[in-house]
Amino acid sequence: MTQQGQKLMTMLGVAVANLTKPDVVLPALKQLGARHAGYGVREAHYVTVGAALLWTLERGLGDSFTNELRQAWTAVYTLVADAMKTAAKEQQETQTSLANQASGLERNTA
């Protein structure tokens, strides 16, 4: 799990560094979200990870973790999670559509 935490922090760092350049960060987030759908990640997992991130920042930064900083990290994580969830949903819809098409072809050829 340590490796996953490091990957999360790296992606969040990229998102923060490119907040004014969504064309840079959004494609990477979408690819990541599509991959995570394949791993079985569900929407509820994003809520859990977001809560864990804020908890970790609060514990690590102590009094330095101000309400303003909490709001900023919440905004960044929300941007990341929303982009990933959207891509995951699109990936799942595509897979379902392809499966339905294949099923229809099988019935038509039988």
KEPA-46886 format. One line per field, with one value per atom (N, C-alpha, C): atom name; x, y, z. Coordinates in nm, 2 decimals. Layout:
! residues N
atom [CA; ...] .
east [X; ...] .
north [Y; ...] .
up [Z; ...] .
! end
This chain:
! residues 110
atom [N; CA; C; N; CA; C; N; CA; C; N; CA; C; N; CA; C; N; CA; C; N; CA; C; N; CA; C; N; CA; C; N; CA; C; N; CA; C; N; CA; C; N; CA; C; N; CA; C; N; CA; C; N; CA; C; N; CA; C; N; CA; C; N; CA; C; N; CA; C; N; CA; C; N; CA; C; N; CA; C; N; CA; C; N; CA; C; N; CA; C; N; CA; C; N; CA; C; N; CA; C; N; CA; C; N; CA; C; N; CA; C; N; CA; C; N; CA; C; N; CA; C; N; CA; C; N; CA; C; N; CA; C; N; CA; C; N; CA; C; N; CA; C; N; CA; C; N; CA; C; N; CA; C; N; CA; C; N; CA; C; N; CA; C; N; CA; C; N; CA; C; N; CA; C; N; CA; C; N; CA; C; N; CA; C; N; CA; C; N; CA; C; N; CA; C; N; CA; C; N; CA; C; N; CA; C; N; CA; C; N; CA; C; N; CA; C; N; CA; C; N; CA; C; N; CA; C; N; CA; C; N; CA; C; N; CA; C; N; CA; C; N; CA; C; N; CA; C; N; CA; C; N; CA; C; N; CA; C; N; CA; C; N; CA; C; N; CA; C; N; CA; C; N; CA; C; N; CA; C; N; CA; C; N; CA; C; N; CA; C; N; CA; C; N; CA; C; N; CA; C; N; CA; C; N; CA; C; N; CA; C; N; CA; C; N; CA; C; N; CA; C; N; CA; C; N; CA; C; N; CA; C; N; CA; C; N; CA; C; N; CA; C; N; CA; C; N; CA; C; N; CA; C; N; CA; C; N; CA; C; N; CA; C; N; CA; C; N; CA; C; N; CA; C; N; CA; C; N; CA; C; N; CA; C] .
east [0.08; 0.00; 0.09; 0.21; 0.30; 0.32; 0.34; 0.37; 0.24; 0.12; 0.00; -0.01; 0.03; 0.03; 0.13; 0.24; 0.34; 0.29; 0.23; 0.17; 0.06; -0.02; -0.13; -0.06; 0.04; 0.10; 0.17; 0.23; 0.29; 0.18; 0.07; -0.04; -0.09; -0.11; -0.16; -0.06; 0.07; 0.17; 0.16; 0.14; 0.13; 0.00; -0.10; -0.23; -0.21; -0.15; -0.12; -0.03; 0.07; 0.17; 0.10; 0.00; -0.06; -0.21; -0.24; -0.38; -0.43; -0.33; -0.37; -0.36; -0.32; -0.30; -0.38; -0.51; -0.59; -0.57; -0.52; -0.50; -0.38; -0.29; -0.18; -0.22; -0.29; -0.32; -0.45; -0.55; -0.67; -0.65; -0.58; -0.56; -0.49; -0.40; -0.33; -0.43; -0.51; -0.61; -0.71; -0.75; -0.85; -0.79; -0.67; -0.60; -0.59; -0.56; -0.55; -0.68; -0.79; -0.92; -0.97; -0.94; -0.98; -0.91; -0.78; -0.70; -0.76; -0.79; -0.84; -0.98; -1.05; -1.18; -1.15; -1.05; -1.01; -0.96; -0.91; -0.86; -0.97; -1.09; -1.21; -1.23; -1.17; -1.19; -1.33; -1.40; -1.54; -1.55; -1.66; -1.67; -1.65; -1.70; -1.69; -1.54; -1.46; -1.31; -1.25; -1.30; -1.25; -1.28; -1.40; -1.44; -1.34; -1.32; -1.23; -1.09; -1.04; -0.90; -0.89; -1.00; -1.00; -1.00; -1.08; -1.08; -0.95; -0.89; -0.76; -0.65; -0.66; -0.56; -0.57; -0.69; -0.71; -0.67; -0.70; -0.66; -0.51; -0.44; -0.30; -0.24; -0.29; -0.23; -0.26; -0.37; -0.40; -0.31; -0.29; -0.20; -0.05; -0.01; 0.12; 0.16; 0.06; 0.09; 0.05; -0.04; -0.08; -0.15; -0.11; -0.17; -0.15; -0.05; -0.03; -0.13; -0.21; -0.31; -0.44; -0.44; -0.55; -0.67; -0.78; -0.90; -0.88; -0.81; -0.78; -0.70; -0.60; -0.53; -0.61; -0.70; -0.79; -0.88; -0.93; -1.02; -0.94; -0.82; -0.74; -0.71; -0.67; -0.64; -0.77; -0.88; -1.01; -1.04; -1.02; -1.05; -0.96; -0.83; -0.74; -0.78; -0.81; -0.84; -0.98; -1.07; -1.20; -1.18; -1.09; -1.06; -1.00; -0.91; -0.84; -0.95; -1.02; -1.12; -1.23; -1.28; -1.39; -1.34; -1.22; -1.17; -1.15; -1.10; -1.08; -1.21; -1.31; -1.44; -1.51; -1.50; -1.57; -1.51; -1.38; -1.31; -1.34; -1.35; -1.39; -1.53; -1.62; -1.76; -1.76; -1.69; -1.68; -1.63; -1.52; -1.46; -1.56; -1.63; -1.73; -1.84; -1.89; -2.00; -1.95; -1.83; -1.77; -1.76; -1.72; -1.71; -1.84; -1.94; -2.08; -2.14; -2.11; -2.16; -2.10; -1.97; -1.90; -1.95; -1.97; -2.02; -2.16; -2.25; -2.38; -2.38; -2.29; -2.28; -2.23; -2.13; -2.08; -2.19; -2.27; -2.38; -2.48; -2.51; -2.61; -2.56; -2.43; -2.37; -2.38; -2.35; -2.36; -2.50; -2.60; -2.74; -2.78; -2.73; -2.77; -2.70; -2.59; -2.52; -2.56; -2.63; -2.67; -2.79] .
north [-0.12; 0.00; 0.13; 0.12; 0.23; 0.28; 0.19; 0.23; 0.30; 0.25; 0.32; 0.46; 0.48; 0.61; 0.71; 0.65; 0.73; 0.77; 0.68; 0.71; 0.82; 0.81; 0.91; 1.05; 1.05; 1.18; 1.24; 1.15; 1.20; 1.26; 1.19; 1.24; 1.37; 1.38; 1.50; 1.61; 1.58; 1.69; 1.74; 1.64; 1.68; 1.77; 1.73; 1.81; 1.95; 1.96; 2.09; 2.17; 2.12; 2.19; 2.24; 2.17; 2.20; 2.25; 2.31; 2.35; 2.45; 2.53; 2.63; 2.57; 2.44; 2.38; 2.25; 2.25; 2.13; 2.04; 2.10; 2.02; 1.93; 1.96; 1.87; 1.76; 1.79; 1.69; 1.61; 1.66; 1.58; 1.46; 1.46; 1.33; 1.22; 1.26; 1.16; 1.11; 1.20; 1.15; 1.06; 1.09; 1.00; 0.87; 0.86; 0.73; 0.65; 0.72; 0.66; 0.61; 0.69; 0.65; 0.52; 0.52; 0.40; 0.28; 0.29; 0.18; 0.13; 0.23; 0.19; 0.12; 0.15; 0.08; -0.07; -0.09; -0.23; -0.30; -0.23; -0.29; -0.32; -0.27; -0.29; -0.18; -0.06; 0.05; 0.11; 0.13; 0.18; 0.32; 0.39; 0.53; 0.55; 0.46; 0.47; 0.47; 0.41; 0.41; 0.55; 0.63; 0.76; 0.85; 0.82; 0.89; 0.85; 0.72; 0.67; 0.73; 0.73; 0.78; 0.93; 1.00; 1.15; 1.17; 1.10; 1.12; 1.08; 0.97; 0.93; 1.04; 1.09; 1.20; 1.32; 1.36; 1.48; 1.45; 1.33; 1.29; 1.28; 1.23; 1.22; 1.36; 1.45; 1.58; 1.66; 1.64; 1.70; 1.65; 1.52; 1.46; 1.51; 1.51; 1.54; 1.69; 1.77; 1.92; 1.98; 1.92; 1.97; 2.11; 2.20; 2.33; 2.41; 2.36; 2.43; 2.39; 2.29; 2.24; 2.33; 2.45; 2.54; 2.51; 2.57; 2.55; 2.58; 2.69; 2.73; 2.62; 2.56; 2.45; 2.33; 2.30; 2.18; 2.20; 2.32; 2.35; 2.34; 2.38; 2.37; 2.23; 2.15; 2.01; 1.93; 1.97; 1.91; 1.94; 2.06; 2.10; 2.03; 2.01; 1.94; 1.79; 1.73; 1.59; 1.57; 1.66; 1.65; 1.66; 1.75; 1.75; 1.62; 1.57; 1.44; 1.33; 1.32; 1.21; 1.22; 1.34; 1.35; 1.31; 1.36; 1.32; 1.17; 1.11; 0.96; 0.89; 0.93; 0.87; 0.88; 0.99; 1.01; 0.92; 0.91; 0.82; 0.67; 0.64; 0.50; 0.47; 0.56; 0.54; 0.52; 0.60; 0.59; 0.46; 0.41; 0.29; 0.17; 0.18; 0.07; 0.07; 0.19; 0.20; 0.14; 0.17; 0.12; -0.03; -0.09; -0.23; -0.30; -0.23; -0.29; -0.28; -0.17; -0.16; -0.27; -0.29; -0.39; -0.53; -0.55; -0.68; -0.71; -0.60; -0.61; -0.64; -0.57; -0.58; -0.73; -0.77; -0.91; -1.01; -0.99; -1.08; -1.08; -0.96; -0.95; -1.02; -1.01; -1.08; -1.23; -1.28; -1.42; -1.47; -1.40; -1.44; -1.44; -1.34; -1.33; -1.43; -1.48; -1.58; -1.73; -1.74; -1.87; -1.93] .
up [0.00; 0.00; 0.00; 0.05; 0.05; -0.09; -0.18; -0.32; -0.38; -0.35; -0.39; -0.34; -0.21; -0.15; -0.22; -0.25; -0.32; -0.46; -0.53; -0.66; -0.65; -0.55; -0.53; -0.50; -0.42; -0.39; -0.51; -0.60; -0.72; -0.81; -0.83; -0.92; -0.86; -0.73; -0.67; -0.70; -0.68; -0.71; -0.85; -0.95; -1.09; -1.11; -1.04; -1.05; -1.00; -0.88; -0.82; -0.91; -0.96; -1.05; -1.18; -1.22; -1.35; -1.34; -1.22; -1.20; -1.31; -1.36; -1.46; -1.60; -1.61; -1.74; -1.75; -1.75; -1.74; -1.87; -1.98; -2.10; -2.07; -1.97; -1.94; -1.85; -1.75; -1.64; -1.67; -1.73; -1.75; -1.84; -1.95; -2.02; -1.94; -1.86; -1.77; -1.67; -1.61; -1.51; -1.57; -1.69; -1.76; -1.79; -1.83; -1.85; -1.72; -1.62; -1.48; -1.44; -1.46; -1.42; -1.49; -1.62; -1.70; -1.65; -1.62; -1.57; -1.44; -1.35; -1.22; -1.23; -1.33; -1.34; -1.37; -1.45; -1.47; -1.35; -1.25; -1.13; -1.03; -1.06; -0.97; -0.88; -0.90; -0.81; -0.84; -0.73; -0.74; -0.69; -0.71; -0.67; -0.52; -0.44; -0.30; -0.26; -0.33; -0.30; -0.30; -0.39; -0.40; -0.28; -0.22; -0.10; 0.01; 0.02; 0.13; 0.11; -0.01; -0.03; 0.00; -0.04; -0.01; 0.14; 0.21; 0.36; 0.42; 0.37; 0.42; 0.39; 0.28; 0.24; 0.33; 0.35; 0.44; 0.59; 0.63; 0.77; 0.78; 0.68; 0.68; 0.68; 0.60; 0.59; 0.73; 0.78; 0.91; 1.02; 1.02; 1.13; 1.10; 0.98; 0.94; 0.96; 0.93; 0.93; 1.06; 1.14; 1.27; 1.25; 1.33; 1.33; 1.19; 1.12; 0.99; 0.88; 0.91; 0.82; 0.85; 0.79; 0.81; 0.73; 0.76; 0.69; 0.54; 0.51; 0.37; 0.30; 0.37; 0.31; 0.29; 0.39; 0.37; 0.25; 0.23; 0.12; -0.01; -0.01; -0.14; -0.17; -0.07; -0.10; -0.14; -0.08; -0.11; -0.26; -0.30; -0.44; -0.54; -0.50; -0.59; -0.60; -0.48; -0.49; -0.56; -0.54; -0.61; -0.76; -0.81; -0.95; -1.00; -0.93; -0.97; -0.97; -0.86; -0.84; -0.95; -0.97; -1.07; -1.21; -1.25; -1.38; -1.39; -1.29; -1.29; -1.29; -1.21; -1.21; -1.34; -1.40; -1.53; -1.64; -1.64; -1.73; -1.70; -1.58; -1.54; -1.58; -1.57; -1.61; -1.76; -1.83; -1.98; -2.02; -1.95; -1.98; -1.96; -1.85; -1.82; -1.92; -1.96; -2.06; -2.19; -2.23; -2.36; -2.35; -2.24; -2.23; -2.23; -2.17; -2.17; -2.31; -2.38; -2.51; -2.61; -2.59; -2.67; -2.64; -2.51; -2.47; -2.53; -2.53; -2.58; -2.73; -2.80; -2.94; -2.98; -2.90; -2.93; -2.90; -2.80; -2.76; -2.87; -2.93; -3.04; -3.16; -3.19; -3.31; -3.29; -3.17; -3.15; -3.17; -3.12; -3.14; -3.29; -3.36; -3.50; -3.59; -3.55; -3.63; -3.59; -3.48; -3.43; -3.50] .
! end
